[in-house]
Amino acid sequence: MPGKKRVLFVDDEPHVLDGLRRMLGKMRDEWEMEFATSGAEALAALAKHPFDIIVTDMRMPVMNGAQLLNEVKVRYPGIVRFILSGHSNLDLIMRSAGSAHQYLAKPCDAEMLTQTVRRSYALRDLLNDRRLGEILSGITTLPVLPGVYSQLVQALADEKTSPAEVGRIVSQDVGMTAKVLQLINSAFFGVRRRVEDPAQAVFYIGLDAVRGLVLSVGVFSQFTGLEVPDFSIEALHRHCLDVGARAKQIATRQGASKQFQGDTFIGGVLHDVGTLILVANFAREFQAIRSLSGARQIPMIDAEREVLGATHAELGGYLLGLWGLPDPVVEAVAFHHSPRSCLNREFSPLTAVHVANGLAHEQVSGEAGNGAELVDREYLAELGLVDRLPKWKNELEAGLKQREESYAECVQ
């Protein structure tokens, strides 16, 4: 039927597929579902009909789930790829880390599976261009700072290095932070709680697994800057870490919970992850965006919309949602320039990240009044918070030097 979403389930045990049929029967009006008992059968089904999502078991004879998803990634990069398995063999998990968007652990109830699939469909509404969705679905890693990458490799080569030290290094890089949080929050490593802190994520993943992921699987790629030679990835990271610190401070001042503060900090650190996506995957378009912004004196985000049909905020929100990061984080990233586009009308991580980002640009780059309202005061007025803005600005300005010194120490 037209309009239905197509989902392919793969498991070598027929009774598991029968259970999925019964469990998801109520979704027949929304989804057109097919079921395959092997990797070969799944690839044959994909060759006949287009699918939006594939959900596969891990351990299967002849072709396991990781191998199947690697094939799907190459042949059909636009498909959203999930592992649904009760097995957590480290070798298989690491092999799937580069091909699966999320790893769902069995037993997985109908509600959780349904919501996960629905969430992936809802994310597509952020993008109007199918080509963009296909490219983003194919992304498995983000460029990282060369200096931080070198620190990480050296630390992992030293048997005396502690998880805390590795976690500290990882937390200084936007791409590394996004990837380890994808792994830890999508049940790759069987952690039954939400983790917002990349340093804590390293502790749960374990140093042996981190070594394998970095040195063998290659989940991190160094930024070369060859295609965008005048782009400073260091400046971007400095800004992202600064916004994360500012946003967390705002959340703390509002008396937010620890989990709220964690989501806010990560939302701030990752808010411009879409710019990394642009630089690494749309270098030509990124150059055109900068040229258009300079020539017409318009904000970069408006130039992005004209050139790509989507903004860096939307690209980042789409990818992080696809990777299974928490909804408040995805919301903060996707709407940090346009908070009134979000249905949420309460103080949230998005609020803190939006304000922190706007104030960071105004205070550090002197962009206030440069063709855009960097902090949406109408949005803050709707939340009854507009009177808090001057105080937030003064508090954050006072801590600017300390944050810059802290960043400089971390990347030396």
Buried (B, 14 or more C-beta within 10 A) or exposed (E): EEEBBBBBBBBBEEEBBEBBEEBBEEBEEBBBBBBBBBBEBBBEBBEEEEBBBBBBBBBBEEBBBBBBBBBBBEEBBBBBBBBBBEBBEBEBBBBBBBBBBBBBBEEBEBEEBBEBBBBBBEBBEBBEEEEBBBBBBBBBBBBBBBBBBEBBBEBBEEEEBEBEBBBBBBBBBBBBBBBBBBBBBBBBBEBEEEBBBBBBBBBBBEBEBBBBBBEEBEBBBBBEBEEBEEBEBBEBBBBBBBBBBBBBBBBBBBEBEEEBBBBBBBBBBBBBBBBBBBBBBBBEEBBBBBEBBEEEEBBBBBBBBEBBEBBBBBBBBBBBBBBBBBEBBBBBBBBBBBBEEBEBEEBBBBBBBBBBBBBBBBBBEEBBEEEBEBBBEEBBEEBEBBEBBEEBBEBBBEBBEEBBEBBEEBBE
